[in-house]
Amino acid sequence: FSERLGVPDFFSLDVWRASIGELLGTAVLVFMLDTIVISTLESDTKMPNLILSILAAVIITILLLAVVPVSGGHINPVISFSAALVGIISMSRAIIYIMAQCVGAILGALALKAVVSSAIEGTFSLGGCTVTVIAPGPNGPVTVGLETAQALWLEIFCTFVFLFASIWMAYDQRQAKALGHVTVLSIVGVVLGLLVFISTTVTAKKGYAGAGINPARCFGPAIVRGGHLWDGHWIFWVGPTIGCVAFYVYTKIIPTKHFNAEYEYKHDFVGVVK
């Protein structure tokens, strides 16, 4: 039973050394992604969320390519937890990775705090994940943002789509081998960028930072900045967890060997007509 859970991984030096890649990768991700969030919002561009989505896709792809040889390229608790459920890695390794990712996110947020002014840090919440913010109103401060249920459903849907549309290519050895690491990880980055764009565009709510799809990225700034970043922070953990479980259920429903054209073109339409 301990072997199935991967308990020996807790005592494996190689696993802990691999987690360093997850730690550094997540730290760089948080630093760069939150910097992009602040810079795009600070600029006077007409569609900052479009620029943010494109740059996020590029950054995520590059970092995944850098971390893949070290630890498998997760830098996201969603990927680690989903990989553990599917059985690609042990639950013990997933726990180690997620802890490393959270520590890395804190370090990345601390690095960002060290290079930005206190005014920018306060105005943009250090680029963290927010559901609501306190904004000045005609009759005093008011809370603006997205409702809890809406934000939770967005996290669930976006996480499931992320796993379904991109990560499954990496999980399926046939797909990964046929497409290659560069193509697969590029697709992962593009899908994440699209989901960020969709979640920030479809709501168009000031105060809502968009779907996190990465609890560690939300956790780092919340620890460092604190304050209202903790308001609704549980959504960025519970939503992706439900999305991962839903995706795992999907993997148990589909055929074990997945779709395989073992009959070649037997059901070709023209052939059937002939």
N, C-alpha and C positions, 0 to 999 in steps of 0.2 A: 504493500500500500504506500509506503514511504517512497519507493522507487517511482510509482505512478505519479505521486505528487511532486517528485523531484526534490525531496528533502536534501539529498546529497549536494545539490547545487548550492545550498547555503554554506557549505564547507569547501566549495571548489574555488580555488584562487583564480582560475581562468574566467569563471563567471563574473566574479567581482571586478577583475581587470577589464572584461568586456563592458561592464556597466559604466566604466569611466568614459567610454565612448558615448554612451547615452547621456551621461551627465554633461559633458562638454558640448555635445551636439545640441542638447536642449538649452543650455546656457546661451550659446550663440544664436539659436533660433529666437529665444525670448528677446535678447538684446536687439537683434536686427529687425525682427518683426514689429516690436513695439516702437522702435525708432521710425520704421516706415509708417506706422499708424500715426504717430505724432507729426511727422513731416508732411504727410499727405493732407491731414486735417488742418495743419498750420498754413499750408499753401492756399492760394486763391483759385485753385482749379475748379472747373464746373462739376466734374465727377471724380471726387477724391476716392470713392469706393472702387471705381474701375481701376485706377492706378494702383491702389492698395492690393487689389486682387491679383493683378498681373505680377507685381513685384513679389507678393507672397508666394505665388506659384513658382517663380524662379528661385527664390531663396530656399524654399522647402525641397525642391528637386536637387539643388546643389548639396544641401546638408545631408539629405538621404544618401546620395551617392558617396559622400565622404564617410558616413558612419556604417554603411552596409558591410564593408569588409571586417569591421571591428566587432559589431554586436548583432548584425542582421538589419540594422537601419530602422529603428522604431521612432525614437525621440517623441513619443506620444503614448500616454497610458492607454488610449483607445486601441492602438495597434498591439501593444503588449498584452492587454487583457483579452482581446479578441483572439490573438495567436495562441494564448494559453487555453482558451475555451475550445478552439478547434483542435488543439493538440500538437501544434508545431513546436511550441516550447512548453516547459513545465510551468505549473502555477508558481512554484518557488522562484524560478528565474524571472517570471513576470513581476513578482513582488519586488525582487531586487532591482529590476529595471525601472519600475514605477517610482520606487524610492529615489533612485539616482536621478530620474527625470525631474522629480519635485525639487531636489536639492539644486540641480542645474538651473531650474527655472528661477529659484531664489537668487542664485549667483548672477544670472543674467539681468534680473531686475535691479539688483544692487549695483551692477556695472552701469546700467542705464541711469540710475539715480545719481551716480557720481559724475556723469558728464552733462546732465541737463540742469537748467536753472530750476529753482524752487517754484517759480511762476508757471513754467511749462509743465512741471510735474503735477502741480495742483490743477491746472486747467484741463489737462488731458488724462488725468488719473494714471499717469505713468504708462499709458497705452494698454491698461488692463481690461479685463472683461467686465462690462457693466450691463445690468438689466435696466436700472433706473439711476438717475442723478438728480441732485437738488439744483434747480435753476432759479434765477431771480424772476419774480412775477410782478404784475401790477399791484397786487395786495400783499406782497412779501414772497419769500421763497416757496417754490412749489416743486413737487416731485414729478418728473417727466420720464417717460421710457415705455417699456413694453410690459404687458400684464404677465404674471408668473406663468399661467397656463400656456400662453402663446410662446414664451421663451423656452419652456420645457419641451413642447412639441417640436419646435424648431431644432433643438439639440438632438432629439430622438430621430427625427426624419433625416437631418443632415448627416448624423453619424452612420445611420443605416445606409444611406446613399453612398457615402464615402467608402464604406466597407464593400458594398455590393458592386459599385462601379469601378473601383480601382484596386483596392487591397486584394480582392479575390484573384486578380491576375497574378499577384505575387505568391499567393497561397497555392494556386494550381500550378504544379511543376511543368505541365505541358505548355501552359500559357507563358510562364516565366522563361522557359527555355526557348520557345519559338520567338518571342518578342525581344528578349534580352533585358538585362538589368536597366540599362539607360532608358529604353523605351517605357518599361513598366513604371519606373520611378518618375519619369517625366509625366506620365499619365496621372500618377498619384498627386503630383504637384498641381497639375492643371485642374483636376477634379476639386481639390481643396480650394484653389483660387476661385473656381466657379461657385462653389458653395458659399464662400465668404461674400462674393458679389451678390448672389441671390438673397442670402439672409439679411444683408444690409440694405438691399434695394426694395425687396418685397414689403418690408416693414416701414421703412422711411420714417422711423421714430427717433427723434433726438433723445439721446441718453442711452439708447441700446447700441452696444458695440458690435452686434452681429453674433452669429453662432460661434462658439469657441472651438468645438470639435477637438479640443486638446486641453483636458483639465489641468495639466501641469503648467501650461502657458498662462492660464487664469490664476493659478495658485501662487506663482512667484510674485507678481505685482501686488496681489492681495496681502501677502505676508509683509512685503516691504512698505507698501503705501498704506494699507489698512483702510480704515474709514468705510465709506460707502461701497468699496469694492467687495465687502463681505455681504452686502445686501443681495440676497438671491444667489450667493456663490454656490450653494448646494446644487443649483440647476445645472451648472457646468460639470458636475460629477454624476448626478443621478441620470440626467438625460443621456449622455454617452454610454453609461452602464446599461440602461434599458436598450439602447440601440445595438450594443454588442450582443446582448442576450437574444434579441430578435434576429440578428444576423446568424447567430449560432443555430437557432431553431430552423432557420432557412436551410443551413448547410446539412441539417439532419433529415430534412424533408426531401431534398433533391436526390437523385440516384447516386449511389456510392462512386461510380466511375464517371459521373456527370454525363453530359451528352457526348456521345462518340458515334460517328457515322460508320458503324460496323457494317451496315448494309450498303455502303457506298452511295450510289445515286439511284437506288431501287425505286424511290418514290419521286423521282424527277417528273415534273408535270407533263412534259412532252412525251417522256417515255411511257407514262401511264396512259396518255391518249393513244399512243401507237399500239 
